[in-house]
Amino acid sequence: MGAAQPAAITVSMLAIVDYGLGNLRSICAALERLEVAYACTSDKETIGKADGLILPGVGAFGDGMNNLRRLGLAELLGDLVVEGKRPVLGICLGFQLMAREGHEFGHAPGLGWIEAAVLPMSRVDESVRIPHVGWNDCTRTRQSPLFDEIPENALFYFTHSYHMQCSDERDVVAMSDHGLPFVAAVQKGNIFGTQFHPEKSQWHGLSLLRNFAAKVVAC
């Protein structure tokens, strides 16, 4: 028998920030399964009223930042997250955009919430394929509510060819390995992020999203 469905989570609303990159339907479906109220939106007023934020994304670093700035969301998110301490979870490209800078198709400044650079993954030999696509485990480097009650050998789904290199190892909560070790998840105060896609990572991914909603946002 499968795991029991967890109880509904008392959160007024999460905002999935829609800035025009990535398929957001899988994140919406995951929150619906968890019975978490959400809005998938680029509307500033709606985002500003949310209890917590999810910053997703698939694509290039520079395109992501350009879209956020064009929609007037980069400054708003900075006010909410940095000044207002609003909980945020970055996923894949959204996770990378939280860094100081990215080096995908040239240099581009990021949101600067994490002191880090986003760099191309290195190939140590021909057996290591780039991009890194598929299931991989994570090694926890310190405790984080994101991983509460998730087993150490849990697998998560990755698809990326760039990785975050953090200047402060205290921001890192999980590492993974694809020929060389890379940062899989971060936490800096109210700022959380995963290189993997929890919404595509079956039950363990749902558990992580539930932890964010129930143990971070709803606290």
C-alpha positions in Angstrom: 0.0 0.0 0.0 1.2 3.6 -0.7 1.9 6.2 1.9 -1.1 7.9 3.4 -2.1 11.3 2.1 -1.0 14.0 4.6 -3.6 16.3 6.1 -4.3 19.7 4.6 -1.9 22.5 5.5 -3.0 25.7 7.1 -1.5 28.3 4.8 -3.6 31.2 3.5 -1.8 31.2 0.1 1.5 30.4 -1.6 2.4 32.4 -4.7 4.1 30.6 -7.5 5.9 33.4 -9.3 5.2 33.2 -13.0 7.8 35.1 -15.0 7.4 33.2 -18.3 9.9 30.4 -18.0 9.2 26.8 -17.3 6.2 24.5 -17.1 4.5 25.4 -13.9 1.7 22.9 -14.2 3.6 20.2 -12.3 4.2 22.5 -9.3 0.5 23.5 -9.3 -0.5 19.8 -9.4 1.8 19.0 -6.4 0.4 21.8 -4.3 -3.2 20.7 -5.2 -2.3 17.2 -4.1 -1.1 18.6 -0.8 -4.2 20.7 -0.5 -2.1 23.9 -0.2 -3.8 27.1 -1.4 -1.8 28.8 -4.1 -1.9 31.4 -6.9 0.3 31.0 -10.0 0.8 34.6 -11.0 2.9 37.5 -12.1 0.5 40.0 -10.4 2.5 42.2 -7.9 -0.4 42.7 -5.5 -1.2 39.0 -5.4 2.5 38.1 -4.8 2.7 40.7 -2.1 -0.2 39.2 -0.2 1.2 35.6 -0.2 2.4 33.9 3.0 5.2 32.3 1.1 6.8 32.3 -2.4 7.9 29.7 -4.8 10.3 30.8 -7.5 10.5 28.1 -10.2 12.0 28.1 -13.7 13.6 26.2 -16.5 15.9 27.9 -18.9 18.9 30.3 -19.1 20.0 32.5 -16.2 20.1 35.7 -18.2 16.7 35.2 -19.7 15.3 34.5 -16.2 16.7 37.8 -14.8 15.6 39.8 -17.8 12.0 38.5 -17.4 11.9 39.2 -13.7 13.1 42.8 -14.3 10.8 43.3 -17.3 7.8 42.4 -15.2 9.0 44.5 -12.3 9.3 41.5 -10.1 13.0 41.5 -9.2 12.7 44.6 -7.0 9.4 43.4 -5.5 10.8 40.0 -4.6 13.9 41.6 -3.0 11.6 43.8 -0.9 9.5 40.8 0.2 12.3 38.3 0.8 15.3 40.4 2.0 13.5 43.2 3.8 10.2 41.5 4.7 11.7 38.1 5.4 9.0 36.4 3.4 9.8 32.6 3.1 10.8 31.7 -0.4 11.7 28.4 -2.1 13.7 28.6 -5.4 13.5 25.5 -7.7 16.0 24.7 -10.5 16.5 28.0 -12.4 14.7 29.9 -9.6 17.2 28.4 -7.2 20.1 29.6 -9.4 18.6 33.1 -9.8 19.0 33.6 -6.1 22.8 33.8 -6.5 24.9 36.9 -6.9 25.7 36.1 -10.5 25.4 33.6 -13.3 27.8 32.7 -16.1 25.5 31.1 -18.7 26.0 32.6 -22.2 28.0 35.4 -20.5 27.9 37.1 -17.2 24.6 38.3 -15.7 23.9 39.6 -12.2 21.4 37.6 -10.1 19.0 38.5 -7.3 22.0 38.4 -4.9 20.2 36.7 -2.0 22.9 34.0 -1.7 26.6 34.8 -2.0 27.3 32.5 -4.8 28.0 32.1 -8.5 26.3 29.9 -11.0 28.9 28.1 -13.2 28.9 25.4 -15.8 29.2 21.8 -14.6 32.5 20.1 -15.3 33.0 16.8 -17.1 35.6 14.7 -15.3 35.5 12.0 -18.0 33.4 10.8 -21.0 31.2 8.7 -18.8 29.7 11.8 -17.2 27.0 13.3 -19.3 26.2 17.0 -19.3 23.5 18.1 -18.7 22.8 16.1 -15.6 19.4 14.6 -16.1 17.8 12.0 -13.9 17.5 10.7 -10.4 20.2 11.3 -7.8 20.6 11.3 -4.0 21.7 14.1 -1.7 24.0 14.2 1.3 22.8 16.4 4.0 25.4 18.8 5.3 23.3 20.2 8.1 19.7 20.1 9.4 17.0 21.9 7.5 13.2 21.7 7.9 13.0 21.1 4.2 14.3 17.5 4.7 12.4 16.7 7.9 11.2 13.0 7.9 12.8 12.4 4.5 15.2 9.5 4.5 18.9 10.1 3.8 18.9 7.8 0.7 15.9 9.6 -0.9 16.2 10.3 -4.6 15.3 13.5 -6.3 15.0 14.4 -10.0 17.6 16.8 -11.5 17.9 18.4 -14.9 20.6 21.0 -15.3 24.0 21.8 -16.8 25.0 24.7 -14.4 25.4 24.6 -10.7 25.6 27.0 -7.7 29.0 27.5 -6.1 28.4 29.1 -2.7 31.0 31.4 -1.0 29.7 30.5 2.5 29.4 26.8 3.1 27.0 27.5 5.9 24.3 28.3 3.3 24.5 24.7 2.0 22.2 22.1 3.4 22.6 19.3 0.9 25.2 18.2 -1.7 24.9 15.8 -4.6 27.4 14.3 -7.0 27.6 14.0 -10.8 31.2 13.2 -11.4 32.0 16.1 -9.1 30.1 17.3 -6.0 27.7 20.1 -6.4 25.2 22.1 -4.2 21.8 20.4 -4.2 20.0 22.6 -1.7 20.5 25.8 0.3 19.0 27.6 3.3 19.8 31.1 4.4 17.3 32.3 7.0 14.0 32.5 5.2 15.6 31.7 1.8 15.4 28.1 0.6 16.4 26.5 -2.7 16.8 23.2 -4.5 18.7 22.4 -7.7 16.4 19.4 -8.1 12.7 19.5 -9.0 10.7 18.4 -5.9 7.5 18.6 -7.9 8.8 15.9 -10.2 10.4 13.8 -7.4 7.4 11.7 -6.4 6.7 11.2 -2.7 10.0 12.5 -1.3 9.5 15.7 -3.4 6.0 16.1 -2.1 7.3 15.7 1.4 9.8 18.5 0.8 7.1 20.8 -0.6 4.9 20.0 2.4 7.7 20.7 4.8 8.2 24.1 3.2 4.5 25.0 3.4 3.8 23.5 6.9 7.1 23.9 8.7 8.5 27.1 7.2 5.6 29.2 5.9 2.8 28.2 8.3 5.0 28.5 11.4 
